[in-house]
Amino acid sequence: MDIIFYGATYKPNYTEDFRAAMCTEMKDVGVRNVDDILPGWGNKHDELSGYWMVEQQMKEKAKANAEAKAEKAEKAAWRDSGA
C-alpha cells in the first residue's frame, strides 16, 4: 500500500488553487469492500471528508449506461412508429 500526493484534477470540485491530495493506493489488492481490507478505514475516510474516486467512476459509468439505454429505446420507438 502506498500513500501518494498529486494534483487530484479528477475531483468534480477541483479548482486551480487546490494544492495536493493524498491517495491511498493498494495496487496489489484485489477489488473488495475496503472494510474487509482495512477495518474502520471507510468510516474514518468519510469523517475526514475524503473523496472516493471509485464512486465517481461508478457514477460516470451508470450515467453512460443510462444514456445508451435511452438512446436504444428512442431508436426502437422510432423504428416501431413506422417513421
TAURHU-V811941 format. One record per residue. N is the residue number from 1. PSI is psi in radians with two decimals (NA if undefined). OMEGA is omega in whole degrees, -180 to 180 (NA if undefined). D_LAST is the distance of its C-alpha to the last C-alpha in Angstrom with 2 decimals. Layout:
N PSI OMEGA D_LAST
N PSI OMEGA D_LAST
This chain:
1 2.40 178 57.65
2 2.59 169 57.69
3 2.08 -176 57.46
4 2.77 176 56.10
5 2.40 -179 55.78
6 3.13 -173 52.93
7 -0.38 179 50.81
8 0.72 -179 48.02
9 -0.21 179 45.40
10 -0.26 -177 42.68
11 2.36 180 43.59
12 -0.54 -179 40.93
13 0.49 180 43.75
14 2.41 173 45.47
15 2.77 -178 47.45
16 -0.46 -178 49.56
17 0.00 176 52.74
18 2.24 -172 52.17
19 -0.79 -177 55.01
20 2.72 175 54.83
21 2.65 173 53.37
22 2.40 178 54.80
23 2.33 176 52.68
24 1.88 179 53.89
25 2.30 177 52.69
26 1.30 -172 53.17
27 -0.63 -175 52.21
28 0.31 -178 53.82
29 2.25 178 52.65
30 2.75 -179 49.82
31 2.17 173 47.02
32 3.06 -179 48.14
33 2.30 -177 48.92
34 -0.55 179 51.16
35 -0.34 173 53.59
36 -0.51 -178 54.20
37 -0.86 -178 55.26
38 1.50 -177 57.05
39 2.24 178 57.76
40 -0.26 -177 57.50
41 -0.75 -178 55.98
42 -0.79 179 52.56
43 -0.78 -180 54.18
44 -0.72 179 56.51
45 -0.80 179 53.72
46 -0.69 178 51.72
47 -0.60 -178 54.92
48 0.19 -179 55.36
49 0.70 178 51.81
50 2.84 180 50.78
51 2.15 179 47.32
52 1.84 -179 45.73
53 -0.63 -179 43.71
54 -0.57 178 42.14
55 -0.73 178 40.68
56 -0.75 180 38.91
57 -0.69 179 37.54
58 -0.71 178 36.31
59 -0.74 180 34.58
60 -0.72 179 32.87
61 -0.74 179 31.73
62 -0.71 179 30.45
63 -0.80 179 28.49
64 -0.72 178 26.95
65 -0.73 180 26.09
66 -0.71 179 24.51
67 -0.73 179 22.39
68 -0.71 179 21.28
69 -0.73 179 20.50
70 -0.70 179 18.44
71 -0.72 179 16.44
72 -0.75 179 15.93
73 -0.68 179 14.88
74 -0.74 179 12.37
75 -0.71 179 10.80
76 -0.72 180 11.05
77 -0.70 179 9.53
78 -0.77 179 6.34
79 -0.78 -178 6.64
80 -0.36 -179 7.86
81 -0.24 180 5.48
82 0.22 -179 3.80
83 NA NA 0.00
